[in-house]
Amino acid sequence: DKGDAKKDDAKKDDTKKADAAIGGGTTAPGASSGGGLALKHLSDDCQVAFHLDVTQLLGNDSIKKEIVPALDDLLATTSPKDKDFLKVQALVKDVGFDYKKMQDISVCVTNVQDAEHSWGVVLGADLKPDTVAEALQKVDDKKKMTLEDVGGHKVLTQKEVTIGQAPDGSLVIAATKDMYSKLSSATGM
């Protein structure tokens, strides 16, 4: 039947687009070839690197049809019953986060063979500069994280994590202050 064949072709096309968005498979038509904001933050010493083109992923027909409306409804909830969700909404507002403007996510792991390996994640998004650390501190009820200055930027630190922003507004989450510094100042591999 021609209708079933068209549905099968559409599913295959959506699968190709999703594969391309996560760095595998074929490249989707109209895919960005310019890398991304987060990708520019990977340092030269990354031994394991992963990059997800969120812009392309959100452009996938299935994602636009199924996931995006659900996220929009969730984020538009005006009176959530969960206190933690209220904190997330306040945080999102304070930093100016809009998932639709998120470009990409990159992950870097260094010293893979050593006990002292390190990792970092960069979220390439159009966030208000130097807002993340203070906004997170507002919602940290248990006050487990400490506000510090690393390289002229406000960061929150805890035993094994440092959270802050790069000068371009990207969110940087790293295992150490050193990894945070590398990723927040890196200009590409």
C-alpha positions as CSV (number, residue, x, y, z in Angstrom):
1,D,0.0,0.0,0.0
2,K,1.3,3.4,-1.0
3,G,0.2,5.0,2.3
4,D,2.3,2.5,4.4
5,A,5.3,3.1,2.1
6,K,5.1,6.8,2.7
7,K,4.9,6.3,6.5
8,D,7.9,4.0,6.4
9,D,9.9,6.6,4.3
10,A,8.9,9.3,6.8
11,K,10.1,7.2,9.7
12,K,13.4,6.5,8.0
13,D,13.9,10.2,7.2
14,D,13.2,11.1,10.9
15,T,15.6,8.4,12.1
16,K,18.4,9.8,9.7
17,K,17.8,13.3,11.1
18,A,17.9,12.1,14.7
19,D,21.1,10.1,14.0
20,A,22.7,13.1,12.4
21,A,21.8,15.3,15.4
22,I,23.6,13.0,17.8
23,G,26.7,12.8,15.6
24,G,26.1,9.5,13.8
25,G,24.4,8.3,10.7
26,T,23.9,10.5,7.7
27,T,23.7,14.3,7.7
28,A,20.2,15.6,7.6
29,P,19.2,18.1,4.9
30,G,19.9,21.6,6.0
31,A,22.1,20.5,8.9
32,S,24.4,23.1,10.4
33,S,28.0,22.5,9.6
34,G,29.3,25.4,11.8
35,G,29.8,23.3,14.9
36,G,28.3,25.1,17.8
37,L,28.8,27.3,20.8
38,A,29.6,24.5,23.2
39,L,31.8,22.7,20.7
40,K,34.1,25.7,20.7
41,H,34.8,25.1,24.4
42,L,36.3,21.7,24.1
43,S,40.0,21.8,25.0
44,D,42.8,20.2,23.0
45,D,43.5,17.6,25.7
46,C,40.0,16.0,25.6
47,Q,40.6,12.3,25.1
48,V,36.9,11.5,24.9
49,A,34.6,14.1,23.4
50,F,30.9,14.0,22.6
51,H,28.9,16.7,20.9
52,L,25.1,16.9,20.5
53,D,23.6,19.5,18.1
54,V,20.5,20.4,20.0
55,T,19.3,22.9,17.3
56,Q,19.3,20.1,14.7
57,L,17.7,17.7,17.2
58,L,14.9,20.1,18.0
59,G,14.3,20.6,14.3
60,N,13.5,16.9,13.8
61,D,9.9,16.5,12.7
62,S,9.1,13.9,15.4
63,I,10.7,15.9,18.1
64,K,8.8,19.1,17.0
65,K,5.6,17.2,16.9
66,E,5.8,15.1,20.1
67,I,8.5,16.5,22.5
68,V,8.4,20.3,22.0
69,P,4.7,20.7,22.8
70,A,5.1,18.5,25.9
71,L,8.1,20.6,27.0
72,D,6.2,23.9,26.3
73,D,3.2,22.7,28.4
74,L,5.4,21.6,31.2
75,L,7.3,24.8,31.3
76,A,4.1,26.9,31.1
77,T,2.7,25.2,34.2
78,T,1.5,28.2,36.3
79,S,0.9,26.5,39.6
80,P,3.0,23.4,40.0
81,K,2.4,21.3,43.1
82,D,6.1,20.3,43.4
83,K,8.2,22.8,45.3
84,D,11.3,21.7,43.4
85,F,9.7,22.4,40.1
86,L,9.0,25.9,41.3
87,K,12.7,26.3,42.0
88,V,13.5,25.1,38.5
89,Q,11.1,27.6,37.0
90,A,12.7,30.4,39.1
91,L,16.1,29.3,38.0
92,V,15.1,29.2,34.3
93,K,13.7,32.7,34.6
94,D,16.7,34.1,36.5
95,V,19.2,32.9,33.9
96,G,17.1,33.6,30.8
97,F,17.1,30.0,29.7
98,D,15.0,29.1,26.7
99,Y,15.5,25.5,25.5
100,K,14.6,26.5,22.0
101,K,17.6,28.8,21.9
102,M,20.0,26.1,23.1
103,Q,22.5,25.3,20.4
104,D,24.5,22.3,21.5
105,I,26.0,20.3,24.3
106,S,29.6,19.1,24.4
107,V,31.3,16.7,26.8
108,C,35.0,16.4,27.4
109,V,36.9,13.7,29.4
110,T,40.7,14.0,30.1
111,N,43.3,11.7,31.6
112,V,41.0,8.7,30.9
113,Q,43.6,6.1,31.9
114,D,44.5,7.9,35.2
115,A,42.8,7.8,38.6
116,E,42.8,11.6,38.3
117,H,40.6,11.7,35.2
118,S,38.4,14.8,34.8
119,W,35.3,15.7,32.9
120,G,33.3,18.7,31.9
121,V,30.0,19.5,30.1
122,V,29.3,22.7,28.2
123,L,25.7,23.7,27.3
124,G,25.8,26.3,24.5
125,A,22.9,28.5,25.2
126,D,22.0,32.2,25.2
127,L,22.1,32.7,29.0
128,K,22.3,36.0,30.8
129,P,26.0,36.4,31.5
130,D,27.2,35.6,35.1
131,T,23.8,34.6,36.3
132,V,23.9,30.9,36.7
133,A,26.0,30.6,39.9
134,E,23.9,33.1,41.9
135,A,20.6,31.7,40.6
136,L,21.6,28.2,41.6
137,Q,22.7,29.4,45.0
138,K,19.2,30.9,45.5
139,V,17.6,27.5,45.1
140,D,20.3,25.5,47.0
141,D,18.2,25.1,50.2
142,K,20.8,22.9,51.9
143,K,23.6,25.4,51.1
144,K,25.9,22.6,50.0
145,M,27.6,24.7,47.4
146,T,30.0,27.6,47.8
147,L,30.1,30.7,45.7
148,E,33.6,31.4,44.5
149,D,35.5,33.4,41.9
150,V,37.4,31.4,39.3
151,G,39.1,33.4,36.6
152,G,36.9,36.4,37.1
153,H,33.7,34.4,36.9
154,K,31.3,33.5,39.7
155,V,31.0,29.7,40.1
156,L,29.5,27.3,42.6
157,T,31.7,24.6,43.9
158,Q,31.1,21.4,45.8
159,K,33.4,18.5,46.5
160,E,33.5,17.1,42.9
161,V,31.8,19.7,40.8
162,T,32.2,23.3,39.7
163,I,29.3,25.1,37.9
164,G,29.6,28.5,36.2
165,Q,29.5,30.2,32.9
166,A,32.0,31.0,30.1
167,P,32.4,34.6,28.9
168,D,29.9,33.9,26.1
169,G,27.2,32.8,28.5
170,S,27.6,29.0,28.0
171,L,26.9,26.9,31.0
172,V,30.0,24.9,32.2
173,I,29.8,22.0,34.6
174,A,33.1,20.4,35.5
175,A,34.6,18.0,37.9
176,T,37.3,20.5,39.0
177,K,38.0,24.2,39.0
178,D,40.9,23.5,36.6
179,M,38.6,21.7,34.1
180,Y,36.1,24.6,34.5
181,S,38.8,27.1,33.6
182,K,40.0,25.1,30.6
183,L,36.5,24.7,29.2
184,S,35.3,28.2,29.9
185,S,38.3,29.7,28.1
186,A,38.9,27.1,25.3
187,T,38.3,28.2,21.7
188,G,38.0,24.9,20.1
189,M,39.8,21.6,19.5
